[in-house]
Amino acid sequence: MKKSGNGGDKNKFKELKRRTQREIRKAYWNYIDSIVSPPDLNKPQEKPNCMKRFWTFIKHKRMASTSSIQTALKTVNANIQNQISKKTEGAQNVRLVAVTKTKPVEDIITAYECGQRHFGENYIIELEEKTKHPRIQAICREIKWHFIGHVQTNKAKNLAAIPNLYMCETVHSEKLAKKLNKELEKAGKTEKLKVLVQVNTSREENKNGVSTSKVSDLVNLIRTKCTELEFKGLMTIGSFDHSLADGVNPDFVKLLKCRDDVCRRCNLKVEDIELSMGMSHDYEHAVELGSTNVRVGSTIFGARDPPKQSQNQEVIQEKEEESQQYQENNDSQHITKATDQEEVLENNTTRLRELAI
Ligand SMILES: *Cc1c(COP(=O)(O)O)cnc(C)c1O
């Protein structure tokens, strides 16, 4: 067979390519317009026919994603209620936090319009961008944000400034609690910020949260010294390799034990201490064990795209340089900086681990 390599074909191809690019540009700008007001497809169109088809396509896409988020939310809520109804003792209120990290603003709005109010994010920059988004500001007026990622002390200021921040679930050190308190004081918020203490129940080396033996001290500090923080409970992420087939999740059991310990040592009642545990694959199990706050992402919004390789490389390089820098400072005996250095190294390990998830 003869390949289409002659001049006429080439020109035809170029012309088609130009036309396609023109249409894509037009479609892009129309899409931007439509975010403000979608066109009425029944009205006579000035636009060419292909535009009409394009709009039908977009409309169906949107309807498909709306209905899948709506269905998933209904299912997750029903599953939670089902677990609660099996309980024979004690009332249990469970809050569903819809985790929208890496997901677009449209998904947040869709879930909000289905009645969801609590949303979770784990990167400050992403949370800042989403809270500032004009559509979120216009539509999601009663949104309640949960911060569920690692907070570096130098980002406490950014966190304190987030509008509609309902809860920080990841207070992991006295240093962070004090800094967050100070930044909230400066920001002059009228309400206290609800916080959970993040507990490292899995004792993994890449530590996430405070070790179980230090939880009560941290809770005491928050309750007695941090006037801008309101202690609400405990949170764990847990190890990622536990399979439900192996029975009860040991991280959840440890968090329950930890709560008993805090009750005794801080003179609190069990029902005064919330437990944030359970994600997409194990939220029902977590509710069964007594969780009051589940953080569910991919089951509602679909699987997340893995972070882009180039972004990973960038972060990894940046973190490695930072660690190196601190190592060097350490070598030159800046002893007062030792805890800072430890924290930077710890933060970096956490960040690298998050990227690997
Ligand atoms: C991403 C994330 C979740 C949600 O994970 P899914 O498995 O998608 O439900 C929950 N908690 C934390 C801390 C997270 O970072």
The ligand as a MOL file (V3000), in Angstrom:
LIG
                    3D

  0  0  0     0  0            999 V3000
M  V30 BEGIN CTAB
M  V30 COUNTS 15 15 0 0 0
M  V30 BEGIN ATOM
M  V30 1 C -6.2200 10.9700 51.6120 0
M  V30 2 C -6.5820 10.8070 53.0190 0
M  V30 3 C -7.7780 10.1790 53.3890 0
M  V30 4 C -8.7550 9.5910 52.3960 0
M  V30 5 O -8.2320 8.4740 51.7850 0
M  V30 6 P -9.1590 7.5080 50.8840 0
M  V30 7 O -8.5060 6.1790 50.9960 0
M  V30 8 O -9.1540 8.0660 49.5240 0
M  V30 9 O -10.5110 7.5090 51.5010 0
M  V30 10 C -8.0440 10.0900 54.7340 0
M  V30 11 N -7.2130 10.5840 55.6750 0
M  V30 12 C -6.0640 11.2020 55.3500 0
M  V30 13 C -5.1950 11.7380 56.4340 0
M  V30 14 C -5.7100 11.3290 54.0160 0
M  V30 15 O -4.5570 11.9400 53.7100 0
M  V30 END ATOM
M  V30 BEGIN BOND
M  V30 1 1 1 2
M  V30 2 1 2 3
M  V30 3 2 2 14
M  V30 4 1 3 4
M  V30 5 2 3 10
M  V30 6 1 4 5
M  V30 7 1 5 6
M  V30 8 2 6 7
M  V30 9 1 6 8
M  V30 10 1 6 9
M  V30 11 1 10 11
M  V30 12 2 11 12
M  V30 13 1 12 13
M  V30 14 1 12 14
M  V30 15 1 14 15
M  V30 END BOND
M  V30 END CTAB
M  END
